[in-house]
Amino acid sequence: MFVEIDAEAFAERTRLELAETVELTERESRIARRARDGRSNAEIGAELSLSAPPVEWHPRKVFTKLRISSRQELRTVLP
């Protein structure tokens, strides 16, 4: 909502507070942090010994939990 009304400072604060309250599973967290750091799905899968489907599925779950829509936003909400 804050983004839609161009209140970016409030949007940023809301993202940070949301990230602090959302519980990610261990696997979601490991995949999300690698995605945040710029690794591709193939690289993440190789590092964690996972096939493509889980690597593709978990970020979508993380995006939903964190109410974000892109890997770029992971840099903002994950420390």
Secondary structure, 3 states (H helix, E strand, C coil): CCCCCCCHHHHHHHHHHHHHHCCCCHHHHHHHHHHHCCCCHHHHHHHHCCCHHHHHHHHHHHHHHHCCCCHHHHHHHCC
